[in-house]
């Protein structure tokens, strides 16, 4: 029983650190897309504003340790960007 509990705890810690490491990579992909004039030209002003807002909120969530929320927000931004 103790071994199963320890294994579950280890898995949770590994999963959390995997999400934490994913956030900066997603932010980098979004930043790179926002620097690409062709990608930005495909968006209207509302979409561009939404991407920037989602990216900022994703970074805030990452900084607060809420990596699930951060990944969800950043993935939304990527979807709008088409990446």
Secondary structure, 3 states (H helix, E strand, C coil): CHHHHHHHHHHHHHHHHHHHHHHHHHHHHHHHHHHCHHHHHCCCHHHHHHHHHHHHHHHHHHHCCCHHHHHHHHHHHHHHHCC
